[in-house]
């Protein structure tokens, strides 16, 4: 019995020591308070995307208002907060400036749900990357992907991303600017597969093998986890091989699988385009002659009449889109830009109807302006020996209801307009109307019409990389 008593005392002593240690740890934990475990971007990180999402991972769930009130970003930017457990996300409402240093400061005093206080000040400096432009080059040969950085004057520093032997057909840049999906011709059979590559030129892999099919016109979902694309079967006929009807598919990156948007093969779906926010997707049904707007989360669909079938271009906030279609102006029909508002469900002219042909729209990053190509009938009189003419670059100020021409070069056609994420440049393709088989060029112009200059010769399909 004495030995058992000694054992009991020893066990009791050990338990007491453990309880004491736990108490000390709990007391120290309360003294330490809540903490920020990690952030994205990392402190001191460089080459941050122009549309980053700021992530803050705390040691425990926080009182949201406390954190949001104590966080400051210099230079100041506005944005939207979202929370998931102990993780806070801040999405800027507009792209950041290129090659600029920003500082995120979280002042002490924020309180966790458990009542523990953050006692330390956190400072997170980071620097954004230069503006970047992707395009295909050379247009006159086997075109491949090129990525170029821009300096402040708009001069390009290009580097090749791909070297596909049969060339790249088209491509799409991910929302975070980290990846590019592209369609490449496989061999002389004409089959066109989908490939993925990061913007450093690495991690290239085929994601969809399209045997005896044409895949392309890809579009990224807002979260960067899915890619919608068009699939067309190559059908052999009397006069050779021709592409069949278009059908939309979705590739899911986390599961590495592709599935048809509709299992019903009678549904035609061309040119799918994701909304920049949420679960909405548009495509064109050329059998019915409608633009279809699908809400994948709600399982609803809406059809809008469209004779031309040009893909809609979404506003940056995802609340509207514009598309070109034929509209009667007097006794004639012209191609005009129409705006569809999701909240009201109403289609209206994007600007005052005119006797012009408008197309190739691109939104400014803030969504207050639209750059587009406009062909004016009176321009014919300005053509000496040219019997046809192409569109010029225009910009519409939506709040003011006005529009002005940025170019008046009637020897060239202008198209494929795209507005830079920082709002400083509009890139476009320019093609001569006086040459036989002219090589297209990519030009840059400031939104006020100044600083227009040739960026690269013999290139096509410019696309900005965030």
Buried (B, 14 or more C-beta within 10 A) or exposed (E): EEEEEEEEEEEEEEEEEEEEEEEEEEEEEEEBBBBBEEBBBEEEBEEBBBBBBBBBBBBBBBBBEBBBEBBEBEEEBEEEBEBEEBBBBBEBEBBBBBBBEBEBBBBEBBBBEEEBBBEEEBEBBBBBBBBBBBBBBBBBEBBBBBBBBBEEEBEBEBEEBBEBEBBBBBBBBBBBBBBBBBBBBBEEEBBBBBBBBBBEBEEBEEBBEBEEBBBBBBBBBBEBEBBBBBBBBBEEEEEEEEBEBBBBBBBEBEEEEBEBBBEEEEBBBBBBBBBBBBBBBBBBBBEEEBBBBBBBEEEEEBEBEBEEBBBBBBBBBBBBBBBBBBBEEEEEEBBBBBBBEBEEEEBEBBBEBBEBBBBBBBBBBBBBBBBBBBBBEEBEEEBEEBEEBBBBBBBBBBEEEEBEEBBEBBBBBBBBBBBBBBBBBBBBBBBBBEEEEBBBBBBBBBBEBEEBEEBBEBBBBBBBBB
